[in-house]
Amino acid sequence: MNVSDRITEELKTAMKQRDQVRMDTLRMLKSDFKNAEIDKRAPLAEDEMLVIVQKSIKKRQDAIEMYKTGNRQDLVDKESREAEILKAYLPPQMGEEEIRKLAEDAVKESGAASRKDMGKVMGILMPKIKGKADGKLVQQVVSAL
């Protein structure tokens, strides 16, 4: 079952349980999928759906930071719950050690010698870990190498 089908089934369950936060979150995600399909003019692949889920989580994390600075704990709690709901649709995330191994291989493959070559390394590395790791963590590991 792909991500979209799973979301549809869980949306039905949330409607039966009258879980408003889960319903709103899943409806927004389905809307994001539909908009991406319209833009692409073709059905989305599984990895494209995962990228959209990651972007949605990132939006919520950014909102959480802003709400914390504005002392809006009620909104922080809401956004945190939505982010947790969305994280269930991502595959298990890679740890820092796994990313480091792949990054070291990418550095060797690209022949990178300095920070200027970071783009080459990221270009090789990102397709391998797309949807399986946070981009910010990957960037930190690569820049450390």
SULMORA-V25559 format. One record per backbone hydrogen bond with DSSP energy under -1.0 kcal/mol. NH is the residue of the N-H (numbers start at 0). CO is the residue of the C=O. If there is no record, write none. Layout:
NH_CO, NH_CO
This chain:
5_1, 6_2, 7_3, 8_4, 9_5, 10_6, 11_7, 12_8, 13_9, 14_10, 15_11, 16_12, 18_13, 19_17, 22_18, 23_19, 24_20, 25_21, 26_22, 27_23, 28_24, 29_25, 30_26, 31_27, 32_28, 33_29, 34_30, 35_31, 36_32, 37_33, 38_34, 39_35, 40_36, 41_36, 48_44, 49_45, 50_46, 51_47, 52_48, 53_49, 54_50, 55_51, 56_52, 57_53, 58_54, 59_55, 60_56, 61_57, 62_58, 63_59, 64_60, 65_61, 66_62, 67_63, 68_64, 69_65, 70_67, 71_66, 75_71, 76_72, 77_73, 78_74, 79_75, 80_76, 81_77, 82_78, 83_79, 84_80, 85_81, 86_82, 88_85, 89_86, 93_131, 98_94, 99_95, 100_96, 101_97, 102_98, 103_99, 104_100, 105_101, 106_102, 107_103, 108_104, 109_105, 110_106, 111_106, 116_113, 117_114, 120_116, 121_117, 122_118, 123_119, 124_120, 125_121, 128_124, 131_128, 137_133, 138_134, 139_135, 140_136, 141_137, 142_138, 143_139, 144_140
